[in-house]
Amino acid sequence: MLGGISNQHGCIPIQVGGVEDHVHILARQSRTITQSDWVKELKRASSIWIKDREPAMKDFSWQSGYGVFSVSVSNLESVRDYIARQEEHHRKTTFQDELRSFYRKHRVDFDERYVWD
């Protein structure tokens, strides 16, 4: 579903996956939509889809934040593999610990008060 929404906006999905508390989408960014508008549309359309198909999810909502990262062509396959193995990967580490580690590794300043909903 997320891949289809992404594709409708010209952002061709390469790999989509995730677990109960987050998703990853590896996609080629379109020239015709900003990253923020793409994420907004992914959240909007998928929320409608989820609520229409599962009445128990009527209170579903995405967190307000998101992360967008560029990937070099030389790393596409490793990122694709990483996304495909999310369930296995997150048996070993939490999403929160992984994101903290990622930010530190790439020297991204962050304030946890604004990272988690």
Steps between C-alpha positions, in 0.01 A plus 500: 500500500775751590690403186190560291440842654864591446485385139188712436709806587789411276723373780578153371526257794800270512429335837232551765498336840479551870371381834225607737656834600657628176536449127778545248449593137790495258379694198627717220399857572285663235584842361134601528434464875695620802608249761271657759198488266583139410509397867183699573320319217632159607367560852168647385412234243620206710306623805181506294579154358563351845190651659275396209615137517531446874237659726709415808765742366264800495733689736815425299733789429857539390745685721549859393869462417692304241853449374621520142851388410680482168666176393786473254461264206783289641294438817161426339524122535610509864215740587253285306618193694482689831137599433407147394637364832332743739327241718820301549704815559269646764506184708853615592462877537215745542414763243580773754848361579570450132403857408712642784797297375438610139488867600820471702682306226415768242553790742140619487411728789165409652291568805297202617223730616418556133573157354232279657123548509 
